[in-house]
Amino acid sequence: MIELNKIAKPQSLVNNGDDWTKDLMDELYASGVINKTKQSRYNKADVKQAVKDETREKCAYCESKITHIYPGDIEHIIPKALYPRLTFTWSNLTFGCYWCNNKKRDFLNKDCMMLNPYKDKTGDHLRAFGPLLMHINTSKRGEITWRKLELNRPELRDRRQEKIEELQLLIDKYNNETVQALKNLIEAEINDFIESNEYSFSLKQYFEDNKNAV
Ligand SMILES: [Zn+2]
């Protein structure tokens, strides 16, 4: 889980977010139920595009690329079922894969909040060991996130391993290079590879652990 930054609020939320929230909450107070049609108004093309842009089309939690075989959608960090007032709040929206969304669902523990990749230093709570991802022993929030999302599920381990093997080729080149200027260029290529690929959190750690290894 890499740290993420919010980009500008999409126009449909700028234009309508407050009205949609008021409309949803007014009906909820009056009738006691959440109107599903009104609740789903966040699902707009520009909102989806914005969360895709800021996550590089990866799941904000497990960092899998969202594809047709690994589907995903706009995700509410704080569950909208528990906090309907946050349904259209831009800071509460991100991009999540079907699997993480399914494991997380409406889970929320106020005493031990799951990590929020936009607010937390994820490296203080999670640590990658090759394709494995572990929580840091002293971090309860890391542990609850890791257990709830099953961040070591087998398909994630396999896919991380594939990316590590691709990265290893570049690291070998880097480690064997004797001309410093070339080493710098290879390092830039490695950093670009890490940032643009799935599982950046694991790849970044792997490079740290294996650069300059003899
Ligand atoms: Zn995911």
Residues whose N, C-alpha, C, O or C-beta is under 5 A from the ligand:
A	BS01	ZN	C59 Y61 C62 E63 C97 C100
